[in-house]
């Protein structure tokens, strides 16, 4: 169902939810002057062409960011958070063209202040070389470390960061069912070492048992460590017979107090803009420890 190559899903509805959330988390944490360490556990290639290659084959951007832009062209209002997200995507394009879509590494790199650090993990043998090349083209390259290692086992060694201020994005493909178990183990270790860090976990909403149980498993881990959490999902279609990804979620441990309002404004708009045949819906829940 899924491909390990991030490019297949570039600009999809799942990317919109993930990146809209991620941008808000980074900019909130940067309101304080102290250095911020950001970790992206499954980085991919960093940036993707929408005109050729895997993204052009899958055409998932057509149901995601392209559909969102068409919604806006119709004069429909959007939230400040969606506007900010689109501004950052547009920095990788010329004029009104949408030729490229930035993955999490590029979005995070563009947001770095001089005192911040970004750490990227990627195991795919082809993706890692492309990632290194792409990051090497950025002016922020000296602030970025790239690891061809298993992030689930390596993450604990990076925590807590020297400044005690950090954000971790965890977004594996979940093609391997073991990813669910690795995620739980990594989160237990991470919260033991760095309980006050902000952890953003993306996941696809699937019919498989492990996927359905993931939010409740994360809630249990957060509550056991006396941490607050926020849970959001965006479904754009309800077509049980289709194999394409129709829904995904974000689970945030130690979310900023502003995030719920940010998503409460954005999710209804995204449901209208991206929904297909009346199947769109969203979920937004939180817990304050």
C-alpha positions in Angstrom: 0.0 0.0 0.0 2.7 2.5 1.0 6.1 3.1 -0.5 9.1 3.8 1.7 10.0 6.7 -0.7 8.6 9.9 0.8 8.3 11.4 -2.7 5.2 9.3 -3.5 3.3 11.2 -0.8 4.8 14.7 -1.3 2.1 17.4 -0.9 -0.6 15.0 0.1 -3.3 15.7 2.7 -1.1 13.8 5.2 1.8 16.1 4.5 -0.4 19.2 5.0 -1.5 18.0 8.4 2.0 17.1 9.5 3.7 20.2 8.2 1.0 22.6 9.4 1.5 21.2 12.9 5.2 21.1 12.7 5.6 24.8 11.7 3.5 25.9 14.6 5.5 23.8 17.0 8.8 25.2 15.8 7.8 28.8 15.8 6.2 28.5 19.2 9.4 27.0 20.7 11.5 29.7 19.0 9.7 32.4 21.0 12.3 31.9 23.6 15.9 32.8 22.7 17.6 29.6 23.9 18.9 27.2 21.3 16.5 24.6 20.0 17.5 21.1 18.9 15.2 19.5 16.3 15.3 15.8 15.4 13.6 14.3 12.3 13.7 10.6 12.6 12.7 9.6 9.0 13.9 12.5 6.9 13.5 11.2 3.3 15.2 13.2 0.5 14.3 16.7 1.9 12.5 18.2 -1.1 10.6 16.7 -4.0 9.7 17.6 -7.6 6.0 17.6 -8.3 6.6 17.6 -12.0 8.5 14.4 -12.5 9.7 11.3 -10.5 7.7 9.5 -7.9 5.5 12.4 -6.9 4.3 12.9 -10.5 3.5 9.2 -10.7 1.4 9.1 -7.5 -0.2 12.5 -8.0 -1.1 12.6 -4.3 -0.4 16.4 -4.3 -3.4 16.8 -6.5 -5.6 15.7 -3.7 -3.6 17.7 -1.2 -1.8 21.0 -1.7 -3.1 21.5 -5.3 -6.7 21.0 -4.1 -6.1 23.4 -1.2 -4.8 26.1 -3.6 -7.8 25.7 -5.8 -10.0 26.1 -2.8 -8.3 29.4 -2.0 -8.6 30.6 -5.6 -12.3 30.4 -5.2 -12.1 33.1 -2.6 -12.6 30.8 0.4 -11.1 32.1 3.7 -8.3 30.2 5.4 -6.7 30.4 8.8 -3.4 32.2 9.6 -1.8 28.8 10.2 -2.7 27.6 6.7 -1.4 30.8 5.2 1.9 30.5 7.0 2.2 26.9 5.8 1.6 27.9 2.2 4.1 30.8 2.5 6.9 28.3 3.5 6.0 25.9 0.7 6.1 28.8 -1.7 9.7 29.7 -0.8 10.8 26.6 -2.7 9.0 27.7 -5.8 9.1 30.6 -8.3 6.2 33.0 -8.5 2.8 31.3 -8.4 4.2 28.0 -9.7 4.1 24.8 -7.6 6.9 22.7 -9.0 8.5 21.5 -5.8 7.3 20.4 -2.4 9.5 20.7 0.7 9.6 17.7 3.0 10.1 18.1 6.8 13.9 18.5 6.5 13.6 21.6 4.2 10.8 23.1 6.2 12.8 22.7 9.4 16.0 23.9 7.9 14.4 27.1 6.6 13.1 27.8 10.1 16.4 27.5 11.9 17.8 30.4 13.8 21.6 30.7 14.0 21.6 29.1 17.5 19.4 26.1 16.5 20.5 22.6 15.3 18.7 20.1 13.1 19.5 16.3 13.2 18.2 14.2 10.3 18.0 10.4 10.1 17.5 8.4 7.0 18.2 4.7 6.3 17.1 4.3 2.7 20.4 3.8 0.7 19.2 6.0 -2.2 17.3 8.6 -0.1 20.3 9.3 2.2 22.5 10.3 -0.7 19.9 12.6 -2.2 19.2 14.1 1.2 22.9 14.9 1.7 23.1 16.5 -1.7 19.9 18.6 -1.1 20.9 19.7 2.4 24.3 20.6 1.2 22.8 23.2 -1.1 21.3 25.1 1.8 22.9 28.0 3.6 21.9 26.3 6.9 23.9 23.2 6.0 26.5 23.7 8.8 23.7 23.6 11.4 22.4 20.2 10.2 23.7 16.8 11.0 22.7 13.8 8.9 22.8 10.2 10.1 22.5 7.0 8.0 21.4 5.2 11.2 18.3 3.7 12.8 16.7 6.6 14.6 14.7 4.5 17.0 17.8 3.2 18.6 19.9 6.3 18.2 17.4 8.8 19.5 18.0 8.2 23.2 21.6 9.1 22.7 20.7 12.6 21.6 18.5 13.3 24.6 18.4 15.6 26.5 19.9 18.2 24.1 22.5 20.5 25.6 20.0 23.4 25.9 17.3 21.2 27.4 15.0 22.5 24.6 14.0 20.1 21.9 11.5 19.0 19.3 11.4 15.4 17.9 9.4 14.5 14.8 8.7 10.8 14.5 7.2 9.8 11.1 8.1 6.3 9.9 6.4 4.7 7.0 4.8 2.0 9.2 5.2 -0.5 6.3 7.0 -2.7 8.9 4.5 -3.6 11.7 7.5 -3.6 14.0 7.6 0.2 13.7 4.7 0.5 16.1 6.6 -1.4 18.7 9.8 0.5 18.0 7.9 3.7 18.4 6.5 2.8 21.8 10.0 1.7 23.0 11.6 4.9 21.7 9.0 7.1 23.4 9.4 5.3 26.7 13.1 5.9 26.6 12.8 9.4 25.3 10.5 10.5 28.1 12.7 8.9 30.7 15.6 10.9 29.5 13.9 14.1 28.4 10.5 14.4 29.9 9.9 18.1 28.9 10.7 17.7 25.2 8.1 18.2 22.6 7.3 15.0 20.6 5.3 15.1 17.4 4.2 11.7 16.1 2.7 11.3 12.6 0.8 8.1 11.7 -1.5 6.8 8.9 -5.0 5.8 9.9 -5.3 2.3 8.7 -7.6 -0.7 9.3 -4.8 -2.8 10.8 -5.0 -3.4 14.5 -1.6 -1.7 15.3 -2.7 1.5 13.6 -6.0 1.7 15.4 -4.4 1.2 18.8 -1.6 3.7 18.3 -3.3 6.8 19.7 -4.4 5.0 22.8 -1.0 3.5 23.3 0.6 7.0 23.1 -2.0 8.4 25.5 -1.1 5.7 28.0 2.6 6.4 27.7 2.0 10.2 28.1 -0.2 9.8 31.1 2.2 7.3 32.8 4.9 10.0 32.5 2.5 12.7 33.7 2.7 14.5 30.3 0.0 16.5 28.4 -1.0 15.4 25.0 -2.9 16.5 21.9 -4.4 14.2 19.3 -5.6 15.3 15.8 -6.8 13.4 12.8 -7.8 14.5 9.3 -9.9 12.2 7.1 -10.5 13.4 3.5 -12.5 10.5 2.2 -14.5 7.5 3.5 -14.2 4.8 0.8 -13.5 1.4 2.4 -12.8 -0.3 -0.9 -10.0 2.1 -1.8 -6.4 1.3 -0.9 -5.2 4.9 -1.0 -4.5 6.7 2.2 -7.6 8.5 3.3 -6.8 9.6 6.8 -3.8 10.4 9.0 -3.1 11.8 12.5 -0.7 13.7 14.6 -0.1 12.9 18.3 1.8 15.5 20.3 3.3 14.9 23.7 4.0 18.2 25.6 2.1 20.3 23.1 2.2 24.1 23.4 -1.0 25.6 24.8 -1.5 27.5 21.5 -1.6 24.3 19.3 -5.2 23.3 20.0 -6.5 26.7 18.8 -4.3 26.6 15.8 -5.7 23.2 14.7 -9.2 24.1 15.7 -9.1 26.9 13.2 -7.4 24.9 10.4 -9.0 21.5 10.5 -12.6 22.6 9.6 -11.1 24.5 6.6 -9.0 21.6 5.5 -12.0 19.3 5.7 -13.9 21.5 3.4 -11.0 22.1 1.0 -9.8 18.5 0.8 -12.9 16.5 1.4 -14.2 14.1 -1.2 -17.8 13.0 -1.6 -18.8 14.2 1.8 -16.4 11.8 3.5 -14.3 14.4 5.3 -14.1 14.7 9.0 -11.6 15.6 11.7 -10.8 14.8 15.3 -9.2 17.1 17.9 -8.7 16.1 21.5 -6.3 17.1 24.2 -5.4 16.3 27.8 -3.7 18.6 30.3 -1.5 16.8 32.8 
